[in-house]
Amino acid sequence: MAAGRSRWTATLVAVAVVLGWLVVGGIAGPYSGKLGEVATNDNASFLPADAEATRAQDLAAGFVDRESTPALVVYERTGGITPADQQRIQADAARFAQVPGVIGPLPPPIVSQDKQAAQVIVPIDSAEGEQIRTVVDELRNIAGPDRDGLTVDVAGPAGLLGDLIEVFSAIDGPLLLVTLVVVLIILLIVYRSPVLWIFPLLAAGMSYSLAAVVVYVLADNDVVKLNGQAQGILTVLVFGAGTDYALLLIARYREELHRHERPWDAMKAAWKGAAPAIIASGATVIVSLLCLLLSSLNSNRALGPVSAVGIAATLLVMLTFLPALLVLGGRWAFWPRRPRHDDADPRTEHGIWGRIAGFVARRARTVWVVTAVVLAALAIGVTQLGATTLGQSQLFTQRTDSVAGQEVIDRHFPAGTGSPATVFTAQAAAQRVAQVAQGVRGVASVAPLGQRGENAPPEENAPPKVVDGRVQLNVTLADPPDSNGAEQTIRDLREAVHAVPGADAVVGGFTAINVDTADASVRDRNVIIPVVLLVIAVILALLLRALVAPVLLIATVVLSFLATLGLCALLFRYVFDFPGVDQSFPLFAFVFLVALGIDYNIFLMSRVREESVRRGTRAGVLAGLAVTGGVITSAGIVLAATFSALAVLPLVVLVELGVAVAVGVLLDTIVVRSLLVPALAYDIGPKVWWPSRLSRSHREGDRAGAGVDRA
């Protein structure tokens, strides 16, 4: 009777937990499709407050009634712009000025010197924010399709931003759908059960809903600044990490069902065995992501908390909701391969990993030396990884309207037309600054902002507008505003005008924003990477109660990271034909690869330590590898596949990040966690646990070769 009451109590508790989470899911669920409403994608708002481009923005606010983001409507006819074309362009410009959000009056259309192209500069109120896409769409509707050989495209900063917002709008739908399908397929393959896949997928969906509502509230109240990149990463991170944690818990639960008759008792044992590793893993990822708060870029500082919220929500759900579901499912959840209460050794269900463990034991030193050499060889490919800021035509994986328009501008105009650099200087030194700026290589023209403002037609010999003793100079660049050439011109321009005595010159504009963002990315990489490594070392030392093991594990993770970068550099250059990587790529790749890669170290070594206490270190290594190899590999495949889903977004930066995480995780699980780490730990023996008491144990399982046959 006592057993019966205990069973009913356990069932009621599980039902209560499940119902409670379903209520939470019902409330939080709708927010998973509303994150796009609170996302912002304005690059300038991500700059640090002390950046020169930020100071220039503050000064620019005094020279205009309203800050604007220019769209460039570009017309091209290879045989020359005809009078009929000019009439159409004039009519279009008149209609552009009437669009809500456009700041009029518009400057007159500009015809290229070769008479083959014309462009209309359409300033859009920057206060429109995410609605800039709506204004750009209306401009494209007015301009209409190409006609009779006359092509028309909407480009410039506003056109680019409109295309980016359109790309990120796919996150709430296609990206989420692709991620769900990928996880579902892999779970069906891993479990070979028509039932069991439901539990981790339902829990992962609950995790995403909980994370979405928290992030929505934080972003809506300006606590964090959510952007499309962070939103996309949140989606794949929650489903990837959540499925990983579910795989680990379910694998342990299956083991314990062999030892316990009642599912509730099996779950208690499984939770006790798996929860410390899951919590340590999640804590490592959360702390690593929060290190991004040290970034000087607001976009990076937002990504850290947003992703950390996702992992925290995933931990909470996977350690409460998922166990309750599994208890209610009992052994039937594993149908048709239901585990029996037979006290079987869990290693008997992992035959292939038992054989791999035996191979590692027989050739431990050879295995770790060969794998380390192979990884080091791959790391040489890092020399092929060129860190460049991708230009507008290189940002997308497909040709967009803004890209096509920029190509027309490059062919017929000074490429910086419509998106000039801005120089703010003291009035007394303005003439000298203008002369110096004109002499900088890569500068096409320099003109002061007139009294009537930047949108008014230019006036001959008109005096410049003066605000608080300063003058604004508009500097048109010869190169496209988002090219490497334009960025070098900005650096040279700053050096030149800063040297003018008494000018107190400040250089800003679209290209200057890119320059300051790139510089901040380099600084962030140099600061954050060492901090992340230190934080992970401390967490590993506390979890494993040792110093040698954490050092070895971090060394393997760093080696794996460098090998991944090297392999990706070769793939990007010779397979995908990408033009380069963004400055932010190495930092993001490091944070996600190291934080997530260390998960598998934790999953493996926490189980190895548990087995080492009972069997001895070397036998513990073999037992730990045999029972966790399958689940870790499955988890790695799931995570790699979910990050690969980022490829549905046609942005080179996110595709590169998705490929890097997928390649790195597979390399980590198949090579590092299956061969390198077990072979190293086996070869070193008990000393791997130094200075803990376990390092001084001398059991039969500590001897080299112990347990090879049994594994």
Summary of the structure (lengths in Angstrom):
residues: 711
radius of gyration: 29.8
end to end distance: 41.5
largest distance: 100.8
contacts: 2660
relative contact order: 0.12
helix: 68%
strand: 8%
